[in-house]
Amino acid sequence: MKILGIDTSSEQVSVAVGDDESISASFQLASDRRHVESLIPAIELLLRNIGISIHELSAIAVDLGPGLFTGMRVGITTASTLSDIAELPLIGLDSLQVLAHGVERVALQELDDAEIVVPILDARRNQVYWSMHRIDHSSGGALEEIREPRVGEVEELIEDLLDRSQRSVVLGTGAVKYIESLIEIPDLALLGERSGVRHFAFNAHLPHASTLVSLAAKKYAAGRLEGSPIAPIYLRAPDAEIQWLTR
């Protein structure tokens, strides 16, 4: 099994090939929102480096968002086109789930004491996207989603966390941006703080195609493939539409 993962929901372009046990190769590029120009060359370079063609893949996985609207559309359109060309299954996953499961790639002692992982992405306009995932320590730290992706003001997120009143690890661009407000919440820590880790082998605050591939491979192996068209997860209207309506 070989799955190509495409993640363009953030300001970086991230692609990877692998299965549920290992990643054959991955590539991250700070695209400065130039996803259209960067994505196809990144995929071609990745496949060439590991010596396989797109027709040798088992499936293609793509991040559906929420995130940067233009980036999401570029990734989904590219993944859908490649899926049609090579007649491969297409698997979509949300960016908050991908971000949350990225913590499984870093063995941090702080997770031993935490009860939930909260991925938070900056949605601009003083808003954030977030979800919540319970840590099942009885099964090796597996994550179970207990709050579906939502968007709201930072104050709404804080209320949600206070109502939950659990030991939390937060991560993501939204967590970094608003940490001064979030850190006032009891028993909450930014990923890496409790263990003193400040630098990771990858940017742990962005969704990565490597994590996307691992999650998609599990769905593929279990036969849980998408039965409906893949569509972006926006959660709110695009900024351009909001600006037009508020003129």
C-alpha positions as CSV (number, residue, x, y, z in Angstrom):
1,M,0.0,0.0,0.0
2,K,1.3,3.4,-1.0
3,I,-0.8,6.6,-0.4
4,L,0.0,10.1,-1.6
5,G,-1.0,12.8,0.9
6,I,-1.6,16.4,-0.2
7,D,-1.9,19.2,2.4
8,T,-2.3,22.8,1.3
9,S,-4.7,24.0,4.0
10,S,-2.0,26.3,5.5
11,E,0.7,28.6,4.1
12,Q,2.9,25.7,3.4
13,V,2.7,23.0,0.7
14,S,3.1,19.5,2.3
15,V,3.2,16.2,0.4
16,A,4.1,12.7,1.5
17,V,4.0,9.1,0.4
18,G,3.7,6.1,2.8
19,D,1.4,3.8,4.6
20,D,0.0,3.3,8.2
21,E,3.4,2.0,9.4
22,S,6.0,4.3,7.8
23,I,6.5,7.3,5.5
24,S,8.6,6.6,2.4
25,A,9.2,10.3,1.7
26,S,7.8,13.7,2.6
27,F,8.4,17.3,1.4
28,Q,7.4,20.6,3.0
29,L,7.7,23.9,1.3
30,A,6.9,27.4,2.7
31,S,5.0,28.4,-0.4
32,D,4.0,32.0,0.8
33,R,0.5,31.1,-0.5
34,R,1.8,30.3,-4.0
35,H,0.1,26.8,-3.8
36,V,-0.7,26.7,-7.5
37,E,2.9,27.1,-8.6
38,S,4.3,24.9,-5.9
39,L,2.1,21.8,-5.6
40,I,2.6,19.9,-8.8
41,P,6.4,20.3,-8.9
42,A,6.5,19.2,-5.2
43,I,4.5,16.0,-6.1
44,E,6.6,15.3,-9.1
45,L,9.8,15.7,-7.1
46,L,8.5,13.4,-4.3
47,L,7.5,10.6,-6.6
48,R,10.7,10.9,-8.7
49,N,12.8,10.7,-5.5
50,I,11.2,7.4,-4.4
51,G,11.1,6.0,-7.9
52,I,7.4,5.4,-8.4
53,S,4.7,6.7,-10.7
54,I,1.2,7.9,-9.7
55,H,-0.2,4.7,-11.2
56,E,1.6,2.7,-8.6
57,L,-0.2,4.4,-5.7
58,S,-3.1,2.8,-3.9
59,A,-5.0,6.0,-3.1
60,I,-4.7,9.7,-2.7
61,A,-5.4,11.6,0.5
62,V,-6.2,15.3,0.8
63,D,-6.7,17.8,3.6
64,L,-10.2,19.3,3.3
65,G,-9.7,22.2,5.7
66,P,-10.7,24.3,7.5
67,G,-7.8,26.6,6.6
68,L,-6.7,28.9,3.8
69,F,-9.6,28.9,1.3
70,T,-7.4,29.2,-1.8
71,G,-4.9,26.7,-0.6
72,M,-7.7,24.2,0.2
73,R,-9.2,24.5,-3.3
74,V,-5.8,24.0,-5.0
75,G,-5.1,20.9,-3.0
76,I,-8.6,19.4,-3.4
77,T,-8.7,20.2,-7.2
78,T,-5.3,18.7,-7.7
79,A,-6.0,15.6,-5.7
80,S,-9.3,15.0,-7.5
81,T,-7.7,15.4,-10.9
82,L,-4.9,13.0,-10.1
83,S,-7.4,10.6,-8.6
84,D,-9.4,10.6,-11.9
85,I,-6.4,10.3,-14.1
86,A,-5.0,7.3,-12.2
87,E,-8.4,5.9,-11.2
88,L,-7.4,5.9,-7.5
89,P,-9.7,6.2,-4.4
90,L,-9.7,9.7,-2.9
91,I,-9.7,10.1,0.9
92,G,-10.5,13.4,2.6
93,L,-9.7,14.3,6.2
94,D,-10.2,17.6,8.1
95,S,-7.1,19.7,9.0
96,L,-7.8,19.8,12.7
97,Q,-7.9,16.0,12.9
98,V,-4.6,15.9,11.0
99,L,-3.1,18.5,13.3
100,A,-4.2,16.8,16.5
101,H,-2.8,13.4,15.4
102,G,0.5,15.1,14.7
103,V,1.2,14.9,18.4
104,E,1.7,11.2,18.0
105,R,4.9,12.0,16.0
106,V,6.5,13.6,19.1
107,A,6.9,11.6,22.2
108,L,6.4,14.3,24.9
109,Q,6.1,13.5,28.5
110,E,3.5,16.2,29.0
111,L,0.9,14.1,27.1
112,D,1.1,11.6,29.9
113,D,-0.7,13.9,32.3
114,A,-3.0,15.5,29.7
115,E,-6.7,14.5,29.1
116,I,-7.4,16.3,25.8
117,V,-5.6,17.6,22.8
118,V,-7.0,20.8,21.3
119,P,-5.9,21.7,17.8
120,I,-6.5,25.4,17.1
121,L,-5.9,27.1,13.8
122,D,-6.0,30.9,13.2
123,A,-9.0,31.9,11.2
124,R,-8.2,35.6,11.3
125,R,-10.7,38.3,12.2
126,N,-10.1,37.4,15.9
127,Q,-11.6,33.9,15.1
128,V,-10.2,30.4,15.4
129,Y,-11.0,26.9,14.2
130,W,-10.8,24.2,16.8
131,S,-11.8,20.7,17.8
132,M,-11.2,18.5,20.8
133,H,-9.7,15.0,21.1
134,R,-9.7,12.8,24.2
135,I,-6.5,11.0,24.9
136,D,-7.1,7.3,25.6
137,H,-4.1,6.4,27.8
138,S,-5.4,2.8,28.1
139,S,-4.8,2.3,24.4
140,G,-1.4,3.9,24.1
141,G,-2.5,7.5,23.8
142,A,-5.0,7.0,20.9
143,L,-7.1,10.1,20.2
144,E,-10.9,10.2,20.0
145,E,-12.7,13.3,18.7
146,I,-15.1,14.7,21.3
147,R,-15.7,18.1,19.7
148,E,-16.3,18.4,16.0
149,P,-14.6,21.2,14.1
150,R,-16.1,24.6,14.7
151,V,-15.3,28.3,14.2
152,G,-15.8,31.1,16.6
153,E,-14.4,34.1,18.5
154,V,-11.4,33.4,20.7
155,E,-13.6,34.1,23.7
156,E,-15.9,31.3,22.6
157,L,-13.0,28.9,22.5
158,I,-11.9,30.0,26.0
159,E,-15.5,29.4,27.3
160,D,-15.5,26.0,25.7
161,L,-12.2,25.0,27.4
162,L,-13.3,26.4,30.8
163,D,-16.6,24.4,30.5
164,R,-14.6,21.3,29.7
165,S,-12.3,21.8,32.7
166,Q,-9.8,19.2,31.7
167,R,-6.0,19.1,31.5
168,S,-5.3,20.3,28.0
169,V,-2.5,20.5,25.5
170,V,-3.1,23.0,22.7
171,L,-1.3,23.3,19.4
172,G,-1.7,25.1,16.1
173,T,-1.3,28.5,14.7
174,G,-4.3,29.8,16.6
175,A,-2.9,28.5,19.9
176,V,0.5,30.2,19.2
177,K,-1.2,33.5,18.3
178,Y,-3.5,33.6,21.2
179,I,-1.5,31.8,23.9
180,E,-1.4,34.9,26.1
181,S,-5.1,34.6,26.5
182,L,-5.3,30.8,26.6
183,I,-2.5,30.4,29.2
184,E,-4.8,31.9,31.9
185,I,-6.9,28.7,31.7
186,P,-6.0,26.3,34.5
187,D,-4.2,23.1,33.5
188,L,-3.6,24.2,29.9
189,A,-0.2,24.2,28.2
190,L,1.1,24.9,24.7
191,L,2.6,21.8,23.0
192,G,6.2,21.5,24.2
193,E,6.0,23.7,27.2
194,R,5.7,21.1,30.0
195,S,8.6,19.1,28.5
196,G,10.7,22.2,27.7
197,V,10.8,21.3,24.0
198,R,10.9,24.4,21.8
199,H,12.0,23.0,18.4
200,F,10.7,20.0,16.6
201,A,11.9,18.2,13.5
202,F,8.8,19.6,11.8
203,N,6.4,22.5,12.5
204,A,4.1,20.8,15.0
205,H,1.7,23.8,14.8
206,L,0.7,23.1,11.1
207,P,-1.1,20.1,9.6
208,H,1.4,17.8,7.7
209,A,0.9,15.4,4.8
210,S,2.8,12.7,6.7
211,T,0.1,12.6,9.4
212,L,-2.5,12.8,6.7
213,V,-1.1,9.7,5.0
214,S,-1.0,7.7,8.3
215,L,-4.6,8.5,9.0
216,A,-5.8,7.8,5.4
217,A,-3.9,4.5,5.3
218,K,-5.9,3.3,8.3
219,K,-9.1,4.2,6.6
220,Y,-8.0,2.5,3.4
221,A,-7.0,-0.7,5.2
222,A,-10.4,-0.7,7.0
223,G,-12.2,-0.2,3.7
224,R,-13.7,3.1,5.0
225,L,-13.4,5.1,1.8
226,E,-15.4,8.2,0.9
227,G,-18.7,7.5,-0.8
228,S,-19.5,11.1,-1.7
229,P,-17.7,13.9,-3.6
230,I,-14.8,15.5,-1.7
231,A,-15.6,19.1,-0.8
232,P,-13.8,21.8,1.2
233,I,-14.7,22.3,4.9
234,Y,-15.1,26.1,5.1
235,L,-17.1,26.5,8.4
236,R,-17.7,30.1,7.4
237,A,-18.0,32.3,4.3
238,P,-14.7,33.3,2.5
239,D,-13.2,36.6,3.6
240,A,-13.9,38.2,0.2
241,E,-17.6,37.4,0.6
242,I,-17.6,38.7,4.2
243,Q,-16.0,42.0,3.1
244,W,-18.6,42.3,0.3
245,L,-21.5,41.8,2.6
246,T,-20.2,44.3,5.2
247,R,-19.5,47.1,2.7
